[in-house]
Amino acid sequence: MSRRSFRAEVEVPRPAAAWMLVMVASACLWITQQLDVWVIGVQTTAILFSLWRRETPFRWQKSPIMLNLGMIGIVAVTIEVALRNVPSTISLAHFAALTQGLQLLDSRPRKTEFLLVTMALFQVVLAANLTDSIFFPPLLIAFVVSTTWTLLVHTLRTEAIEAGDPRGVNRAVTPGLLRMALFGSTLSIALALLIFMLLPRMRSSVLTASSLRPTVATSGFSNRVSLGDIGRIRSDPTIVMRVETLKGHAPDPRHSYWRGLAFDRFDGASWWITPSSHIRVPGSAESGIHLGRRDEPVDLVQRIVREPVEAGVLFAMGRPRHFQGTVRVLERDSSGGFYAAGQRDERIRYIVGSQRPNPSEESLREDSTVPEPRKHGRNLQLPPFSMDVAGLAELIVSQQTRDADRVRAIERYLIVNGRYTDTPPEADPNGAFTAIEIFLQGGMAGHCEYFASSMIVLARSIGIPARLVNGFAGGHANRFGDFIEVARADAHSWVEIHYEKAGWVRYDPTPPDLRARPEVLLSFSEQMKDFASAVELYWYQHVVGFDRSDQMHAVKRAWLAWRGARNPQSIPQLPKKSTGWTGIDYRKIRDWLAPAAALVALSVLSIGLRYRRSQRTDVPWVYREALRLLAKRGIEREPPMTARAFAGSVRRKTSATVARAFDALTESYLSERFGGRTSPTFAEQLNALRNALRAG
């Protein structure tokens, strides 16, 4: 006979840890925000209902027909979700959530809890592929502990039944066993952390929560954009990037520009890049790619965490010279835009070293504007415009003789005479005039795309090569982290002019009055958002985005710390002030962290000792349950009262039926505790007492 066929069926209620196990596994799925709200409601109702009827389930909870009907309904829901054209992982999440609730409702005798645990584990695995939330790790730890305890208690119960001593499990489940379960769980978690630190990082195409969010814009960052695309996303506060400056001095957020794509062709309504093809940049982005000469210096190094963006565009401040990050294939277009090929729906972390050319006005005045080589005049191309546009351009620059002065005159004209608004001019219903012509002749009120496009049209009208750039400008300095948050609302368009010596130079003709977000005193809720954003970035940087370079850095630091512990003189001393991503002095934290940790350890030890003393009892669980049922009726046993004396008190305060049931249970209790004989009818006597109390 196999071990599986020999194993006895367990009819007693599941341990409370089983509900904790399911709740934790379910919460892991809930934080992914991928389940329908009604599914969460149904699952929660099933969990609470099964816990309420844990000891006295309804008859239908043991009916195979009813349970199979429930399973058919779950399959139907799973198919319906799959037909929505969503990733299969999400439909499996719906299946797992509903099936887990049905598992708890199933009160039939069972030989094992492995199916319940397996389904809970399946939920956790799905959640790990659907979220990178900071709340997932504590839920995972709670899952490990509750799983260990659930399997342990069920195994002990099964072994006790097989040994002919069903009540023996009560003597085995002690605080000492709980401590061992906690110790084993803690050890396994510590081992998992060690493995996480040491195992080589593997690339993965597993679906993550970030890949399920909509990209940053439906337009504005692809090879072809229309006037108004950027303006449509400027009211959205969703964060696009978090930028940390690792080397150099980044400008004030109000004067910061992160370049995305540059467009050279214009038809009066849309911009596009020609040619539209991308070229793969040779090298491994994970190891680092040089985009210029290896000895070429960089004056700014920034680490950027970019959320999903259409076309997989990567953003950088200045002229990128070096690139390293979690990009599988780095591509480049003909206008200098960079892309993470195939990763438009992923959160990406990368470090970019840039040069920020800042030519002086004097040097630009000595320079001259020329078309970019090999562009065949694409930066001078214009669609047919009325003569009024060319006449306006000539009028604006009529007093200037140098190219740089003419460019500044056009920029200044638009800034002084224009007015920023997110409501651009309406197009000509007859199609006689383009949107730019209407803008220039109708009061010049619009958003950044109209100002930038108008400057390019005016510049090209007098033979100055120019192109449109879409990216982000501004941002918000996070109060709790040393980084800048860039939101969709910071999307912006500006102009680049090509000079013979200086190359492409940035100009911004948009009036600055409403372009940048004003810095205001943050409310408490906004400060909490800043704090949550800082925590999220720290979590992603140090855990979710923990790659091979971070791994090697951590091993190196551990090695130096070990050498320093053995020989403090072998490594340099820490500086007086050691600050990290929050700007906090970590040496001060070290000074109070040790006594605080000791205080917490002593408190936990004290609570544990008290718990051990309070739980040190040999009273069988059936008798404890009987005392609890009587206490609910106001009949409580005083500490000095003997079991038989309390039974006499019960006889005086209750009906004869209740008294007889409790007398029989009391004798079985005394026989088991002091006589060493286990009563086979102990559980039946408890049910008889419960029924008598209900009837009375």
C-alpha positions, 0 to 999 in steps of 0.5 A: 500500500502506498503512502498516499493511499494509507494517509488518513482523511482529516475532518477537523477544521483547517488551522487558522493559518490556512486562512492567513495563508490564503489572505496573504496570497490573495493580497499579493494578487490584489496589489497587482491591480489586474483583477476585476473589482468584483472578483476581489469582492467574490474572493474576499466574501468566500474567504470570510464566509468559510472562516465564519463557518469553519467549524459548522459548514453548510451541507452544500459545502460538502456537495460535489455537485455544488462545488463542481458547478462553482468550478464550471462558473470559474472556468467560464469567467476565465474564458471571458477574461481571456477573450478580452485580448489581455495577457494570459497571465491576467486570465490565470490570475482571475482563475487562481483567485476564484479557485482559491476561494472555492477551495476554502469553501470545500469542507469535504474530508481531505487527505492533504493541504497541498492543493490549497498551498499549491494554489496559494503558491500559484497566486504568489508566482503570478503576482511576482510576474505582475507587480514590482510593488514594494508591498510584495516582499513583506507579503511574501515573508508572511506567505512563507511563515503561514505556509510552513505552519499550515503544512506542519499542523496538517501533517501532525494531525494526519500522523496523529490519526494514523497512529490512533491518537487523534488528540495527540496533535494538541500536545505536539502543537506548542509554542516551542513548535511555533518558534521552530517554524518561525526559525525555519521560515526566517532561515529560508528567507535569509537563504533566499536573500543570499541566493538572490545576491549571489546567483548570476542575473538572468534576463527575463521576458516575464510580464511585469506590472509596468508592462501592463500600464498604458504607455506614456503617450499615444502620440508625441514620441513616435516617428511621426507626430501631429500638431497638438499631440504633446499638448494633449498629455500636458494635463497628466501628472503621471510620472515618466522619469526619475532622474538622479545626477551622479556626476556634474551639476544638473541645472535647475529643473526649470531650465532642464531639458531631456531630449527625446526625438528630433523631427526634420520633415513638416507638411504643415500639420505633422512632423516625421523623421526621415529616414524612419529606419533605426540602426542598431548601436553595436555593443552591450548596453549592460556592459556599457556602450561608447557613443563617441571616442573612448577618451572623450570626456563627459561633464554630466552623468545621470541615472534615469528610471524611465517608465513605459514610453511609446516606441521605447524612446530613451531620454538624455540631457545634452549630447549622449557619449556613454550609455549603460543600462537594462536595454537589450538592444540599443538603436539610433535613428538618423536624427540622433534619437535613441530607442530601447528596441522591443521595450516600449512597455517596460520600465528601464533603468539606464545611466547616460554620460553626456556632454552639454555644449554651451556655446557663448553668444560671442562664439555663435555670432562668429559661427554661421548656420549651414545645413547638416551634411548628408541630410540633402536639405531636409532641415530646410524643407517647407510645405507651400505657405503664403507669402505672408509667412516669408514676409514676416520672417524677413521683417523680424530679421531685417535689422540683423546681419549675423545668423546667430542674431537672426535666430535670436530675433525670431526666438525673441519675437515669439516669446514677446508677442506670443501667449502660452495656452493649452488651447491651440487655434482651431484649424481652418475649416476650408483648408485654405491656411495651415495651423501655423499660418493661423497661429502666426496671423491670429494672435500667436496663442498656443502651446509649445508645439505651435511656437517651436513649429512657427520658429522653424518655419520662420527660420527655414523661410530665410535659409536657416536649417532647423528641426523640431525636438520633442522631450521633457523640460522642467520637473519637480525636485523630490523633497525626500530623495536626491532626484527629479521627477519628470511627469507627462505634464512636463512634455515639451517641444523646442527647436535646434538650429545647426551651426557649422562649428557648434553643431546643433544648438537648442532654442526655446521660443515658448513663453515661459509664463505657463510652460513650467510647473511652478514650485509651490509649498507642498501640502501634507498629501503631496509630501506623502506622494514625494515620500512614496515616490522616493521609496519606490525609486529606492526599491526599484534601484536596489531590489527590482533593478538589481543587476549584475553590476549592482551584484558585483558592487555589493560583493565588493563592498562586502569584501571591503567590509570583511577586510575592514573588520579584520584589519581596520587599517587596511581600508580608508576610513569613512568621511565624517559625513556619509550621505546616500540617496536621501541626503541623510547622514548615515553615520548618525543613523549608525550611532543610534541604530545599534541601541534601537535594535537592541531595545527592539530585540529585548522587547521581542524576547520579553513578549516571547517569554510572556507568550510562552508562559501564557501558552504553557498548558496541557489542557486539550483543545476540546475542553478549552473550546467547551470553556469558550462556549460556556463563557459566551453564555456568561458561565466562566471558570475561575482559576482556583476552581477544579474541573468537577467543581466547575461542572457542578456550577454548570449544572446549577446555571444551565439545563439538564441537557447541557449539564449532562453533556458537559459532565461527560466531556469533563470526565473525558478531559480528566481521564485524558489529562490525568489518566493518560487515556484518550477518549475516542468520543471527545469530539462527539461530546463537544458537538453534543454540548454545542447542540445542547447550548443551541437548543437551550 
